[in-house]
Amino acid sequence: MGFVDIRGFAGRDCFVVPPFRAGFRTRCRWAIIRAMPIIRFDGKGPQIGDDVFVMNSATLIGDLVLSRKVLVMPNVVMRADYNRIEVGERVVILENAVVNPVKEEPIIVRGESIIGYGAKIHGGDVGKGVFIGMNAVTLRGVKVGEHSVIAAGALLTQGMEVPPWSMVMGVPARVTRRVAGEEMEQIGRAIDRYMGMLQNLAAEQAHLDIRRGPDTSITSA
């Protein structure tokens, strides 16, 4: 892709097409990368609910369903090329997370959950009310029971089954104790705050929604 010369747009909103040249500077108030981040694969494209907000630096590919009240933050990659991704209601997917199923099984995130910064979801069924910490990894065949906490950096190896209300830590991961009710209440409050952020973004920053891109190829959920 080439460049868009924005030197004449000083003081105005403008868009920049990557890649950037070394030493490139802009006098715009802000600049947004447009990289066609919604991609159909094998005849299937993302389905996005009306009350979902996806930052336009995220990338959505293939057979992906975001149901309702889902917030997808910058630089998230959700690649449903060889199998389906289903995300339930009130889910937050934070910066730099990757969700990419294997060919043998879909990924299902059932709702009321947070997927943390840089987490890698490469397989599994994630129950309701689950917190997945930053840089945690789930591999093929993983099943996480509801109201569980996956600690930062944990590695859930192939086929691991996590009982409900479990605290999971380590490499390889293991269940260390039962999650306390107070801990789960804190996670619930965090989800509530993110849902407030979603509403704020939808009302005040609509230009940052991925659906404002040049070729959305989106089917309504």
C-alpha positions in Angstrom: 0.0 0.0 0.0 1.2 3.5 -0.6 1.1 6.7 1.4 -1.4 9.5 1.9 0.2 12.9 1.9 -1.4 14.7 4.8 0.8 17.7 5.1 -1.9 19.9 3.8 -4.4 18.8 6.4 -2.8 20.6 9.4 -5.3 21.1 12.2 -7.9 18.7 10.7 -8.9 15.1 11.3 -7.1 12.9 8.8 -6.3 9.3 8.0 -3.0 7.7 7.2 -2.5 4.5 5.1 0.4 2.3 6.3 3.3 1.6 6.1 4.9 4.7 7.7 8.2 5.9 6.4 11.1 6.4 8.8 10.9 9.9 10.3 7.3 10.4 9.1 5.6 13.3 10.9 2.1 14.7 10.9 0.6 18.0 12.1 -2.9 16.5 12.3 -4.6 16.3 15.7 -4.7 12.5 15.3 -4.1 9.9 12.6 -5.8 6.5 12.3 -4.3 3.5 10.5 -6.8 2.0 8.0 -5.8 -1.5 7.0 -9.1 -3.1 6.0 -9.3 -4.9 9.3 -12.6 -6.8 8.5 -11.9 -9.8 6.3 -14.1 -12.4 4.8 -12.7 -16.0 4.6 -14.2 -18.9 2.7 -17.4 -17.0 2.1 -17.9 -16.1 5.8 -17.6 -12.7 7.5 -17.9 -11.4 11.0 -21.3 -10.9 12.5 -21.4 -8.0 14.9 -24.3 -7.0 17.2 -25.6 -3.4 17.2 -24.4 -2.7 20.8 -20.9 -3.9 20.2 -17.9 -1.6 19.9 -14.7 -2.7 18.1 -11.7 -0.4 17.9 -10.7 0.1 14.3 -7.1 -1.1 14.9 -8.5 -4.6 15.7 -8.6 -7.3 13.1 -11.6 -9.6 12.6 -11.4 -12.5 10.1 -13.9 -15.1 9.0 -16.7 -16.9 10.9 -16.9 -14.7 14.0 -19.9 -13.8 16.0 -19.9 -11.0 18.6 -23.4 -11.1 20.2 -24.2 -8.1 22.4 -22.4 -5.7 24.7 -18.9 -6.8 23.6 -16.0 -4.4 23.8 -12.9 -5.2 21.6 -9.9 -2.9 22.3 -7.0 -1.9 20.1 -4.8 -4.4 18.3 -6.9 -7.4 19.1 -6.8 -10.1 16.5 -9.8 -12.5 16.2 -9.1 -15.0 13.4 -11.9 -17.4 12.6 -10.6 -18.8 9.4 -10.5 -22.6 10.1 -13.2 -22.7 12.7 -15.8 -20.5 14.4 -15.5 -18.0 17.2 -18.6 -17.2 19.3 -18.5 -14.4 21.9 -21.5 -14.0 24.3 -22.8 -11.0 26.0 -20.9 -8.6 28.2 -17.4 -9.6 27.2 -14.3 -7.4 27.1 -11.3 -8.3 25.0 -8.3 -6.2 25.9 -5.4 -4.8 23.9 -3.2 -7.2 21.9 -5.2 -10.4 22.7 -5.4 -13.1 20.0 -8.3 -15.4 19.6 -7.7 -18.1 16.9 -9.3 -21.5 17.0 -7.7 -24.7 15.7 -9.3 -26.6 12.9 -10.7 -29.3 15.2 -12.9 -27.1 17.4 -14.5 -23.7 17.7 -13.7 -21.2 20.5 -16.7 -20.2 22.6 -16.6 -17.4 25.2 -20.0 -17.7 26.9 -20.3 -14.2 28.4 -19.6 -11.9 31.4 -15.9 -12.3 31.0 -12.6 -10.4 30.5 -9.8 -11.6 28.2 -6.7 -9.7 29.4 -3.9 -7.9 27.6 -2.0 -10.1 25.3 -3.8 -13.3 26.1 -3.7 -16.0 23.5 -6.9 -18.1 23.2 -6.0 -20.9 20.8 -8.8 -23.3 21.7 -11.4 -24.0 24.2 -14.8 -23.3 25.8 -14.7 -20.5 28.3 -17.6 -20.5 30.7 -19.5 -17.4 32.0 -17.9 -15.1 34.5 -14.3 -16.0 33.6 -11.3 -13.7 34.0 -8.3 -14.5 31.8 -5.2 -12.6 32.9 -2.6 -10.8 30.7 -0.4 -13.1 28.5 -2.2 -16.2 29.6 -2.5 -19.0 27.0 -5.3 -21.6 26.4 -4.5 -24.4 24.0 -6.7 -26.9 22.1 -9.4 -28.7 24.0 -9.3 -26.5 27.1 -12.5 -26.1 29.0 -12.7 -23.4 31.7 -15.6 -23.6 34.2 -17.7 -20.6 35.1 -16.5 -18.0 37.5 -12.9 -19.0 37.3 -9.7 -16.9 37.2 -6.8 -17.6 34.9 -3.7 -15.9 36.4 -1.4 -13.7 34.3 1.0 -15.8 32.2 -0.6 -19.1 32.9 -0.3 -21.8 30.3 -3.4 -24.1 30.0 -2.1 -27.1 28.1 -4.1 -29.2 25.6 -7.2 -30.8 27.0 -7.1 -29.2 30.5 -10.5 -29.0 32.2 -10.9 -26.3 34.8 -13.7 -26.8 37.4 -16.0 -23.9 38.1 -14.8 -21.3 40.6 -11.1 -22.2 40.2 -8.0 -20.1 40.5 -5.5 -21.3 37.9 -1.8 -20.4 37.9 1.5 -21.5 36.5 3.4 -23.0 33.6 2.0 -25.6 33.0 -1.1 -24.3 34.7 -2.8 -26.0 37.7 -5.7 -25.2 39.9 -4.4 -23.7 43.2 -7.6 -22.9 45.1 -11.2 -21.9 44.9 -12.0 -18.3 43.8 -13.5 -16.2 46.6 -16.9 -14.6 46.2 -15.3 -11.2 46.8 -12.8 -11.7 43.9 -15.6 -12.6 41.6 -17.6 -9.5 42.7 -14.5 -7.3 41.8 -14.4 -8.9 38.3 -18.1 -8.1 37.9 -17.6 -4.5 38.8 -14.7 -4.3 36.3 -17.0 -5.6 33.6 -19.6 -3.0 34.6 -17.0 -0.3 34.2 -16.0 -1.5 30.8 -19.7 -1.6 29.7 -19.8 2.0 30.7 -16.8 2.7 28.6 -18.5 0.9 25.7 -21.5 3.2 25.9 -19.2 6.3 26.1 -17.2 5.2 23.1 -20.4 4.5 21.1 -21.8 7.9 22.0 -18.7 10.1 21.8 -16.1 8.3 19.6 -18.2 6.6 16.9 -15.5 7.4 14.4 -13.2 4.9 16.1 -15.6 2.0 15.6 -14.4 -0.6 13.1 -17.7 -0.4 11.2 -16.7 3.1 10.0 -13.9 1.4 7.9 -13.8 1.5 4.1 -15.0 -2.1 3.5 -16.7 -3.6 6.5 -18.3 -6.7 4.9 -20.3 -7.1 8.1 -23.5 -9.1 8.6 -25.8 -7.9 11.4 -26.0 -10.4 14.2 
